[in-house]
Amino acid sequence: MTEHEIRYFFDDAAVRHVGEGLLARSLPKAEWTHEAHLAACLWLLTERPDINVERDLPAIISGYNEAVGGVNDATQGYHHTITLTYVAAIRGFLAAIRDDLPLVEKVNALLTAPEGRRDWALTLYSRDRLFSVQARLGYLPPDLAS
């Protein structure tokens, strides 16, 4: 995978901007980056206990995608296996770090952690399995590691 410069967040407000923009379906599409996906998920897990992330995030992301002109189908848009894999990874990451860190420090630490990498899911899944229609539309367990 091509290496990308990590786009760090400057403060807690920048992280909340992404999370709140996702929920309101108002985040500009150009801001919905890999880092934004991870930041929004971490924000939801830490600051929105009213949202059941595993249950609600599929509809949240799908609705956002449609609001910015995207399509959710068998080849593009929301990807269920990638989403649930990263949610589990972020839960594990949060369990392993200090809870009293500021939000932005948690997010930026996640972005530099192995599980924050764009290609991290490919350490668990073969490319064919991860990018299959079945993995996009439903959850598939990893085939390379647990």
C-alpha positions in Angstrom: 0.0 0.0 0.0 1.2 3.5 -0.7 2.4 5.4 2.3 0.4 8.5 3.2 1.3 11.3 5.5 -0.8 11.0 8.7 -3.2 13.9 9.1 -3.1 14.7 12.8 -5.8 16.6 14.6 -4.8 19.9 16.3 -7.3 19.9 19.2 -10.3 18.3 20.7 -12.6 20.6 18.8 -11.2 19.3 15.5 -12.1 15.8 16.5 -15.5 16.8 17.7 -16.1 18.7 14.4 -15.6 15.4 12.5 -17.8 13.4 14.8 -20.6 15.9 14.9 -20.4 16.6 11.2 -20.7 12.8 10.6 -23.8 12.6 12.8 -25.3 15.8 11.2 -24.4 14.6 7.7 -22.8 18.0 7.2 -19.1 17.2 7.2 -17.6 18.1 3.8 -16.9 15.0 1.8 -13.2 16.0 1.4 -12.8 15.9 5.2 -14.1 12.3 5.4 -10.6 10.8 5.4 -9.2 7.6 6.9 -8.1 9.7 9.9 -11.6 11.2 10.2 -13.2 7.7 10.2 -11.0 6.7 13.1 -11.4 9.9 15.0 -15.2 9.8 14.6 -15.3 6.2 15.9 -13.1 7.0 18.8 -15.1 10.1 19.6 -18.4 8.1 19.5 -16.9 5.4 21.7 -15.6 7.9 24.3 -18.1 10.8 24.3 -21.4 9.4 22.9 -22.5 6.5 25.2 -26.0 7.1 23.9 -24.9 5.6 20.6 -24.4 1.8 20.3 -21.5 2.0 17.8 -21.6 -1.6 16.5 -25.4 -1.3 15.9 -25.7 2.3 14.8 -22.5 3.1 12.9 -23.6 1.3 9.7 -26.7 3.5 9.3 -24.7 6.6 10.4 -22.0 6.1 7.8 -24.4 5.0 5.1 -26.6 8.0 5.7 -23.7 10.3 5.6 -22.4 8.8 2.4 -25.7 9.3 0.7 -26.0 12.9 2.1 -22.7 13.8 0.3 -23.7 12.2 -2.9 -22.2 8.8 -2.4 -23.7 5.4 -3.0 -23.8 2.4 -0.7 -23.9 -0.8 -2.7 -21.9 -4.0 -3.4 -18.9 -2.1 -4.8 -18.7 1.2 -3.0 -19.7 3.2 0.0 -20.2 1.6 3.4 -18.1 -1.5 4.2 -19.4 -3.6 7.1 -16.4 -5.8 7.8 -13.9 -2.9 7.7 -16.1 -0.8 10.0 -16.6 -3.6 12.6 -12.9 -4.6 12.4 -11.8 -1.0 13.2 -14.4 -0.5 15.9 -13.1 -3.6 17.7 -9.5 -2.4 17.2 -10.3 1.1 18.6 -12.1 -0.4 21.6 -9.0 -2.5 22.3 -6.8 0.5 21.8 -8.8 2.6 24.2 -8.7 -0.2 26.8 -4.9 -0.1 26.6 -4.3 3.6 27.1 -4.8 6.1 29.9 -8.5 7.2 30.1 -7.5 10.7 31.3 -5.7 11.7 28.1 -7.3 14.6 26.2 -9.4 13.4 23.2 -7.0 14.8 20.7 -4.1 12.9 22.3 -6.1 9.7 22.2 -6.9 10.2 18.5 -3.4 11.1 17.5 -1.9 8.2 19.4 -4.4 5.9 17.6 -3.3 7.3 14.2 0.3 6.4 14.9 -0.5 3.0 16.4 -0.4 -0.1 14.2 -4.2 -0.4 14.2 -4.5 3.2 12.9 -2.7 2.4 9.6 -4.8 2.5 6.4 -3.6 -1.1 5.6 -3.9 -2.5 9.1 -7.0 -4.6 8.3 -4.8 -6.4 5.7 -2.8 -7.9 8.5 -5.9 -9.8 9.5 -7.5 -10.4 6.1 -6.4 -11.4 2.7 -7.1 -8.7 0.1 -9.6 -10.9 -1.8 -11.6 -11.7 1.4 -11.6 -8.1 2.7 -12.6 -6.5 -0.5 -15.2 -9.1 -1.4 -18.9 -8.2 -1.8 -19.7 -10.5 1.1 -17.3 -8.5 3.4 -18.7 -5.2 2.2 -22.3 -6.1 2.8 -21.9 -8.3 5.9 -19.3 -9.2 8.5 -16.7 -11.8 7.6 -14.2 -13.0 10.2 -10.5 -12.6 9.5 -8.8 -15.3 7.5 -5.1 -14.4 8.3 -5.2 -13.6 12.1 -7.7 -13.2 14.9 
